[in-house]
C-alpha cells in the first residue's frame, strides 16, 4: 500500500504525517521509519520511530532513494511502515512523471514485502498526473 498526501506548501502535510506516525506506533507491531529531508521532526515524533535525516545520506535522486529503502528493509525485515516527508525535496527532482514512476516502484516493493508507505508531496491536486491520483 502506498498513500500519497498532497498539498501546497504550508497546507499541513507534515502535521498530518506526524499524526499518522503516532497512530502507527500505537497500532502496528513492526518497526516504523520516517525519512525526512532534514532534522525538523526530531522532537515531534516518538523515540520508537526510526527517524532518518536524508541529508546525512546524500539521497539526491529517486534511484538513490530506491536503493536506500531497499537497504533499510534488507537490514530490518520487521519494518511495517515507512513515511517519507517531502519526497521531491529529498530527491531534488520535481518531475511528476518521475514521481509517478517512483511511486509505482514503491507499490510493487510494498506488495512484495508487506511494507506500507505514506509519502507527502508538495503540489496541488490539479497539476498531478492521472497515475499519481491512483495513490491519493
Buried (B, 14 or more C-beta within 10 A) or exposed (E): EBBBBBBEEEBEBBEBBBEBBBEBBEEEEBBBBBBBBBEEBEEBBBEEBBBBBBBEBEBBBBEBBBEBBEEBBEEEEEBBBBBBBBBBBBBEBEEBEBBBEBBBBBBEBBEEEEBBBBBBBBBEEEEBEEBBEEBE
